[in-house]
Amino acid sequence: MISWRKHYKKGLIAIGLLLSTSASIYGQDGDPKNGEKLFKANCTACHALDKQVVGPALKGVVERLKTEQGLDTDWLHKWIKDNVALRASGDKYANEVFEKNNKTVMQQFPNLSDKDIDDILAYTSNPPEPVKEEATPPAGDTATAAPANNTTSSIVIISLIAIAGLLVWILVKLRQLVKLGQSEELTGLNETRVKSFSEIYEKYHYIGKGLLAVLAILATYGIWNWIMWIGVYKGYKPEQPIYFSHKIHAGENKIDCQLCHSSAKYGKVSEIPSMNVCMNCHRAISEYNGKYIEPGKDKAFYDEQIQKIYAATGWDPAKQQYTGKTTPVEWTRIHNMPDFVYFNHSQHVVAGEQAIINSFNKKNPDNKIDVVCKACHGKIDTMNVVQMANDFTMGWCIECHRTTEIDMNNGYNKEYFKNLHEKLKKQYPKDGGKITVDAIGGLECGKCHY
């Protein structure tokens, strides 16, 4: 006789084993939410879930390795913690991965615990759904703003037409009243009134000459003012071939100015960075995922600019290699000193750094700066499109030299100009011994013109 109870117990045990095995294969004993944080902190420089960056796409990597290679999570633990040692041990698949990815050495992560790695793998197997945030346009929703603007415009136009009509009606009525109030004698006088320009000039020539003199003075002043502002381009912000937002790079991401403009500190000129400087980051960052979006722009717009960088450098993001086909980027220069002016960036950024910052903050207590670059170029970290923040005239430079106090604690000045400083302190007692740039030759013609 068949014992159904016995078979029932065996069936339950078999189902339990099957479920537990499936869970161990396809589900990860980890926290996907914590894994997401760890993934973004350690992995996103080289990996993405859905596409190859420097390394391969990692979505479903646990299941993929189990199905294709018969490898479990133990192999991934070894690879993540020390892939160099795993390859050196002769592991076949580890060396295949290394060869397949252009022999790019993956960073080792001995600092990650087994729990951390399990969390990361859980995230790659079952990434949480992204939280959708309601976009709040800075200037209000355009869909609702447009009708309101149209209504306002219509009201303004109708009001202006009504006012114009009222003025015309008043003028007509006044003309009628003037005609009614005019006597016959006054009408005859109007007909005999002098109407010749020469006669009028003869009668009022002193007033005419005075007016002409005033007009000549105003015209001379206007021409002089126009001449003095030739070559002054304050507010100039040209459109560039690749849209580069300093607000995103320097403001949101806090990238130091000198990471890209390295020669500003050690050279005479602060150069426009070459495209390989951009590729230091954008070789791994192929799309924009920042929170800040400039009004009127969207993610697709920023992604398009990154693709322009790839086209200029000849980078193939799919194959993760350069094609050799490059295209020069024709940037439009904004700050460009005339040939007869000598200006050394390094002198101001190094020797004058603290002095310039202190002077600027003293003169602008409500608009203080933390980086010396901002004293001349404005708050670049808030600009989406860089513009010329100052007029950069000779008078502007001289005013700065007259008001900027020399940094007496600067090691260079303290060492090489000690005696000079003591002498100048005696010559400038009215300033309490304070020495400004003009006192050490900052107004000498040969300092800037040669």
C-alpha positions as CSV (number, residue, x, y, z in Angstrom):
1,M,0.0,0.0,0.0
2,I,1.3,3.4,-0.9
3,S,2.2,5.7,2.0
4,W,0.9,9.1,0.8
5,R,2.0,10.8,4.0
6,K,5.6,9.7,3.5
7,H,5.7,10.9,-0.2
8,Y,4.0,14.2,0.9
9,K,6.8,14.9,3.4
10,K,9.5,14.1,0.8
11,G,7.7,16.4,-1.7
12,L,7.7,19.3,0.8
13,I,11.4,18.7,1.5
14,A,12.2,18.7,-2.2
15,I,10.3,21.9,-2.9
16,G,12.0,23.6,0.0
17,L,15.4,22.6,-1.2
18,L,14.5,23.8,-4.7
19,L,13.3,27.2,-3.5
20,S,16.3,27.7,-1.3
21,T,18.7,26.7,-4.1
22,S,17.0,29.1,-6.5
23,A,17.1,31.9,-3.9
24,S,20.8,31.3,-3.4
25,I,21.5,31.4,-7.1
26,Y,19.3,34.2,-8.3
27,G,18.8,36.3,-5.2
28,Q,21.5,37.9,-3.3
29,D,21.9,38.0,0.5
30,G,22.4,41.7,0.5
31,D,20.8,45.1,0.8
32,P,20.3,46.7,-2.7
33,K,19.8,50.2,-1.2
34,N,23.1,50.1,0.6
35,G,24.6,48.4,-2.5
36,E,23.5,51.4,-4.6
37,K,25.4,53.8,-2.3
38,L,28.5,51.6,-2.4
39,F,28.2,51.1,-6.2
40,K,28.0,54.9,-6.8
41,A,30.9,55.6,-4.4
42,N,33.3,52.9,-5.7
43,C,32.2,51.6,-9.1
44,T,30.6,54.3,-11.3
45,A,34.0,55.7,-12.4
46,C,34.4,52.6,-14.6
47,H,31.1,50.8,-14.7
48,A,27.4,51.3,-15.4
49,L,24.5,48.9,-15.0
50,D,23.2,49.1,-18.6
51,K,26.2,49.8,-20.7
52,Q,30.0,49.4,-21.0
53,V,32.0,52.4,-19.7
54,V,35.7,51.5,-19.0
55,G,34.6,48.1,-17.8
56,P,31.6,46.0,-18.8
57,A,27.9,46.6,-17.8
58,L,27.2,45.0,-14.5
59,K,23.4,44.5,-14.4
60,G,22.7,40.8,-13.8
61,V,26.4,40.0,-13.6
62,V,25.8,37.3,-10.9
63,E,23.3,35.4,-13.0
64,R,25.3,35.9,-16.2
65,L,28.4,34.4,-14.6
66,K,26.5,31.5,-13.3
67,T,24.8,30.7,-16.6
68,E,27.8,31.4,-19.0
69,Q,30.8,30.4,-16.9
70,G,29.5,28.3,-14.0
71,L,31.0,30.7,-11.5
72,D,29.4,31.7,-8.2
73,T,29.7,34.8,-6.0
74,D,32.9,33.5,-4.4
75,W,34.7,34.2,-7.7
76,L,33.3,37.7,-7.8
77,H,34.5,38.3,-4.2
78,K,38.0,37.3,-5.2
79,W,37.9,39.4,-8.3
80,I,36.7,42.6,-6.6
81,K,39.0,42.4,-3.6
82,D,42.2,41.5,-5.6
83,N,41.8,40.9,-9.3
84,V,45.6,41.1,-9.8
85,A,46.2,38.2,-7.5
86,L,43.4,36.2,-9.1
87,R,44.9,36.7,-12.6
88,A,48.3,35.8,-11.3
89,S,47.0,32.6,-9.9
90,G,46.3,31.5,-13.5
91,D,42.5,31.8,-13.3
92,K,41.4,31.4,-17.0
93,Y,38.3,33.6,-16.9
94,A,40.0,36.4,-14.9
95,N,42.6,36.7,-17.7
96,E,40.0,36.5,-20.4
97,V,38.2,39.5,-18.8
98,F,41.5,41.4,-18.6
99,E,42.3,40.8,-22.3
100,K,38.7,41.6,-23.4
101,N,38.8,45.0,-21.7
102,N,41.9,46.3,-23.3
103,K,44.1,45.0,-20.5
104,T,42.8,47.8,-18.2
105,V,43.7,47.0,-14.7
106,M,40.7,47.2,-12.4
107,Q,41.2,48.9,-9.0
108,Q,41.5,46.5,-6.1
109,F,39.0,46.9,-3.2
110,P,40.5,45.1,-0.2
111,N,38.7,47.6,2.0
112,L,35.2,46.2,1.1
113,S,33.9,43.6,3.4
114,D,32.0,40.5,2.2
115,K,28.8,42.1,3.3
116,D,29.6,45.2,1.2
117,I,30.3,43.1,-1.8
118,D,27.1,41.2,-1.3
119,D,25.2,44.5,-1.1
120,I,26.7,45.7,-4.4
121,L,25.9,42.4,-6.1
122,A,22.3,42.5,-4.8
123,Y,22.1,46.0,-6.3
124,T,23.3,44.8,-9.7
125,S,20.8,41.9,-9.6
126,N,17.9,43.9,-8.4
127,P,18.4,47.6,-8.6
128,P,15.8,49.7,-6.8
129,E,13.4,51.7,-8.9
130,P,14.7,55.3,-9.2
131,V,12.7,57.9,-7.3
132,K,10.9,60.2,-9.7
133,E,11.2,63.8,-8.6
134,E,8.7,66.4,-9.7
135,A,10.6,68.9,-11.9
136,T,10.0,72.4,-10.7
137,P,11.0,74.9,-13.4
138,P,12.5,78.0,-11.9
139,A,10.3,80.4,-13.7
140,G,7.1,78.4,-13.3
141,D,5.5,75.8,-15.6
142,T,5.6,77.1,-19.2
143,A,2.3,75.3,-20.0
144,T,0.4,77.5,-17.5
145,A,2.7,80.5,-17.8
146,A,2.1,81.0,-21.5
147,P,-1.7,81.7,-21.4
148,A,-1.1,84.1,-18.5
149,N,1.5,86.0,-20.4
150,N,-0.8,86.2,-23.5
151,T,-3.6,87.5,-21.3
152,T,-1.4,90.1,-19.7
153,S,-0.1,91.2,-23.1
154,S,-3.6,91.6,-24.5
155,I,-4.7,93.7,-21.6
156,V,-1.6,96.0,-22.0
157,I,-2.2,96.4,-25.7
158,I,-5.9,97.2,-25.3
159,S,-5.1,99.7,-22.5
160,L,-2.5,101.5,-24.7
161,I,-5.0,101.7,-27.6
162,A,-7.6,103.2,-25.3
163,I,-5.2,105.8,-24.0
164,A,-4.1,106.7,-27.5
165,G,-7.7,107.1,-28.6
166,L,-8.4,109.3,-25.6
167,L,-5.4,111.6,-26.3
168,V,-6.5,112.0,-30.0
169,W,-10.0,112.9,-28.8
170,I,-8.6,115.5,-26.4
171,L,-6.4,117.1,-29.1
172,V,-9.3,117.4,-31.5
173,K,-11.4,119.1,-28.8
174,L,-8.6,121.5,-27.9
175,R,-8.1,122.4,-31.6
176,Q,-11.8,123.2,-31.8
177,L,-11.7,125.4,-28.7
178,V,-8.7,127.3,-30.0
179,K,-10.5,128.1,-33.3
180,L,-13.6,129.2,-31.5
181,G,-11.6,131.5,-29.2
182,Q,-9.5,133.2,-31.9
183,S,-10.6,136.7,-32.9
184,E,-10.4,138.1,-36.5
185,E,-7.6,140.4,-35.5
186,L,-5.5,137.5,-34.1
187,T,-6.1,135.5,-37.3
188,G,-4.8,138.3,-39.4
189,L,-1.7,138.6,-37.2
190,N,-1.0,134.9,-37.7
191,E,-1.0,135.4,-41.4
192,T,1.6,138.2,-41.2
193,R,3.9,136.3,-38.7
194,V,7.5,135.9,-39.8
195,K,8.1,132.3,-41.1
196,S,11.5,132.6,-42.7
197,F,14.3,130.5,-40.9
198,S,16.9,133.2,-41.6
199,E,14.7,135.9,-40.1
200,I,14.1,133.7,-37.0
201,Y,17.8,133.1,-36.7
202,E,18.6,136.8,-37.0
203,K,16.2,137.5,-34.2
204,Y,17.4,134.8,-31.9
205,H,21.0,134.2,-33.0
206,Y,22.4,134.5,-29.5
207,I,20.2,131.7,-28.3
208,G,21.0,129.6,-31.4
209,K,24.7,130.0,-30.9
210,G,24.4,128.9,-27.3
211,L,22.4,125.8,-28.3
212,L,25.0,124.9,-31.0
213,A,27.8,125.3,-28.5
214,V,26.0,122.9,-26.0
215,L,25.4,120.4,-28.8
216,A,29.1,120.6,-29.8
217,I,30.2,119.9,-26.2
218,L,27.9,117.0,-25.9
219,A,29.0,115.6,-29.3
220,T,32.7,115.9,-28.3
221,Y,32.0,114.2,-25.0
222,G,30.1,111.4,-26.7
223,I,33.0,110.8,-29.2
224,W,35.6,110.9,-26.4
225,N,33.6,108.4,-24.3
226,W,33.2,106.1,-27.3
227,I,36.9,106.2,-28.0
228,M,37.8,105.4,-24.4
229,W,35.6,102.3,-24.4
230,I,37.1,100.8,-27.6
231,G,38.3,97.4,-26.7
232,V,36.4,97.2,-23.5
233,Y,34.1,94.2,-23.6
234,K,32.7,93.8,-20.1
235,G,29.7,91.4,-20.2
236,Y,31.0,89.7,-23.4
237,K,29.9,86.1,-23.5
238,P,30.2,84.5,-26.9
239,E,28.5,81.2,-27.9
240,Q,31.0,78.4,-27.8
241,P,31.1,75.3,-30.1
242,I,30.7,73.0,-27.1
243,Y,28.4,74.2,-24.3
244,F,30.5,74.2,-21.1
245,S,28.8,75.1,-17.8
246,H,31.2,76.4,-15.2
247,K,28.3,76.3,-12.7
248,I,28.0,72.5,-13.1
249,H,31.8,71.8,-13.1
250,A,33.1,74.4,-10.6
251,G,29.9,75.1,-8.7
252,E,28.0,71.9,-8.4
253,N,30.9,69.5,-8.6
254,K,33.4,71.7,-6.8
255,I,36.2,71.1,-9.3
256,D,39.2,73.3,-8.6
257,C,39.9,76.0,-11.3
258,Q,43.6,74.8,-11.6
259,L,42.7,71.2,-12.4
260,C,41.8,72.4,-15.9
261,H,43.7,75.8,-16.0
262,S,46.9,74.4,-14.6
263,S,49.2,77.1,-16.2
264,A,47.4,79.9,-14.4
265,K,49.5,79.2,-11.3
266,Y,52.8,78.5,-12.9
267,G,52.7,80.3,-16.2
268,K,52.2,83.8,-17.7
269,V,49.0,82.8,-19.5
270,S,46.0,80.8,-18.2
271,E,45.6,78.5,-21.2
272,I,42.4,77.1,-22.7
273,P,42.5,73.4,-21.6
274,S,43.1,70.8,-24.3
275,M,40.5,68.2,-25.0
276,N,42.5,65.5,-23.3
277,V,41.9,67.3,-20.0
278,C,38.2,66.9,-20.6
279,M,38.7,63.2,-21.4
280,N,40.4,62.6,-18.0
281,C,36.9,62.6,-16.6
282,H,34.6,62.1,-19.6
283,R,36.2,58.9,-20.7
284,A,34.2,57.4,-17.8
285,I,31.4,60.0,-17.7
286,S,29.5,59.5,-20.9
287,E,26.2,61.0,-19.8
288,Y,25.0,63.7,-17.4
289,N,23.2,62.5,-14.3
290,G,23.5,65.7,-12.1
291,K,20.6,67.2,-10.2
292,Y,21.2,70.7,-11.6
293,I,19.5,71.5,-14.9
294,E,19.8,75.0,-16.3
295,P,16.4,76.5,-17.2
296,G,15.7,75.8,-20.9
297,K,18.1,72.8,-21.0
298,D,17.6,69.1,-20.3
299,K,19.6,66.0,-19.8
300,A,19.7,65.2,-23.6
301,F,21.3,68.6,-24.2
302,Y,24.1,67.9,-21.8
303,D,24.6,64.4,-23.2
304,E,24.9,65.9,-26.7
305,Q,27.8,68.1,-25.5
306,I,29.6,65.1,-24.1
307,Q,29.2,63.4,-27.5
308,K,30.8,66.5,-29.1
309,I,33.9,65.9,-26.9
310,Y,34.1,62.3,-28.1
311,A,33.8,63.5,-31.7
312,A,36.6,66.1,-31.3
313,T,39.0,63.6,-29.6
314,G,38.1,60.6,-31.8
315,W,36.9,58.5,-28.8
316,D,34.7,55.5,-29.5
317,P,32.7,54.9,-26.3
318,A,31.4,51.6,-27.5
319,K,34.8,50.1,-28.1
320,Q,36.5,52.2,-25.4
321,Q,39.3,53.2,-27.7
322,Y,40.5,56.2,-29.8
323,T,39.9,56.0,-33.5
324,G,42.6,58.5,-34.5
325,K,40.1,60.8,-36.2
326,T,40.2,64.1,-34.3
327,T,38.5,67.4,-35.0
328,P,39.9,70.7,-33.6
329,V,37.5,72.7,-31.4
330,E,37.4,76.3,-32.4
331,W,36.9,78.0,-29.0
332,T,36.1,81.7,-29.0
333,R,38.5,83.5,-26.6
334,I,37.0,85.8,-24.1
335,H,39.9,87.3,-22.1
336,N,42.7,88.5,-24.3
337,M,45.2,91.2,-23.3
338,P,46.6,93.5,-26.0
339,D,50.1,92.7,-27.2
340,F,51.5,95.9,-25.6
341,V,50.4,94.7,-22.1
342,Y,52.4,92.4,-19.9
343,F,50.4,90.4,-17.4
344,N,51.7,87.4,-15.5
345,H,49.1,85.0,-14.0
346,S,51.5,83.2,-11.8
347,Q,52.6,86.5,-10.1
348,H,49.0,87.3,-9.1
349,V,47.9,83.7,-8.3
350,V,50.9,82.8,-6.2
351,A,52.6,85.9,-4.8
352,G,49.5,88.0,-4.6
353,E,46.9,85.4,-3.8
354,Q,46.1,86.2,-0.2
355,A,46.7,89.9,-0.6
356,I,44.2,90.1,-3.5
357,I,41.6,88.0,-1.7
358,N,41.9,90.2,1.4
359,S,41.7,93.4,-0.5
360,F,38.7,92.3,-2.5
361,N,36.8,91.1,0.5
362,K,37.5,94.4,2.4
363,K,36.1,96.4,-0.5
364,N,33.2,94.0,-1.0
365,P,32.0,92.8,2.4
366,D,28.7,91.6,1.0
367,N,30.3,89.8,-2.0
368,K,33.3,88.0,-0.6
369,I,35.4,85.5,-2.6
370,D,37.3,82.4,-1.5
371,V,39.4,81.9,-4.7
372,V,41.8,84.5,-6.1
373,C,40.5,83.9,-9.7
374,K,37.2,85.4,-8.8
375,A,38.7,88.9,-8.0
376,C,39.2,89.4,-11.8
377,H,37.0,86.9,-13.5
378,G,33.9,87.2,-11.2
379,K,32.1,84.3,-9.6
380,I,32.8,81.8,-12.4
381,D,31.2,78.9,-10.3
382,T,27.8,80.6,-10.7
383,M,28.0,81.2,-14.5
384,N,26.5,78.8,-17.0
385,V,28.0,80.8,-19.8
386,V,31.3,82.5,-18.9
387,Q,31.4,86.3,-19.5
388,M,33.9,89.1,-19.0
389,A,33.1,90.2,-15.4
390,N,35.3,93.4,-15.4
391,D,36.3,96.0,-17.9
392,F,40.1,95.3,-17.6
393,T,41.1,98.9,-18.4
394,M,44.3,100.5,-17.3
395,G,42.4,102.5,-14.7
396,W,40.8,99.4,-13.3
397,C,44.3,97.8,-12.8
398,I,45.8,100.9,-11.3
399,E,43.0,101.2,-8.8
400,C,43.6,97.7,-7.7
401,H,47.4,98.4,-7.3
402,R,46.7,101.5,-5.2
403,T,44.3,99.7,-2.8
404,T,45.8,96.2,-2.5
405,E,48.0,95.9,0.6
406,I,51.1,93.6,0.2
407,D,51.0,90.4,2.1
408,M,53.8,90.9,4.7
409,N,53.5,87.3,5.8
410,N,54.2,86.0,2.3
411,G,57.5,84.0,2.6
412,Y,59.0,85.5,-0.6
413,N,58.3,89.1,0.4
414,K,59.4,88.5,4.0
415,E,62.7,87.0,3.0
416,Y,63.8,89.2,0.0
417,F,62.3,92.6,0.7
418,K,62.6,92.9,4.5
419,N,64.8,96.0,4.4
420,L,62.7,97.6,1.7
421,H,59.6,97.1,3.7
422,E,61.1,98.7,6.8
423,K,62.1,101.7,4.7
424,L,58.6,102.0,3.1
425,K,56.9,101.8,6.5
426,K,58.7,105.0,7.5
427,Q,57.7,106.7,4.2
428,Y,54.0,105.8,4.6
429,P,53.2,106.6,8.2
430,K,49.9,108.1,7.1
431,D,48.7,104.6,6.3
432,G,49.9,103.1,9.5
433,G,52.9,101.5,7.8
434,K,50.6,99.7,5.3
435,I,52.3,99.1,2.0
436,T,50.2,98.8,-1.2
437,V,51.4,97.5,-4.6
438,D,51.9,101.0,-6.0
439,A,54.6,101.6,-3.3
440,I,56.9,98.8,-4.7
441,G,56.6,99.9,-8.4
442,G,53.1,98.8,-9.2
443,L,52.5,102.1,-11.1
444,E,55.8,102.0,-13.1
445,C,55.1,102.0,-16.8
446,G,57.7,99.4,-17.5
447,K,56.0,96.9,-15.2
448,C,53.2,96.3,-17.6
449,H,54.4,98.0,-20.9
450,Y,57.6,97.1,-22.6
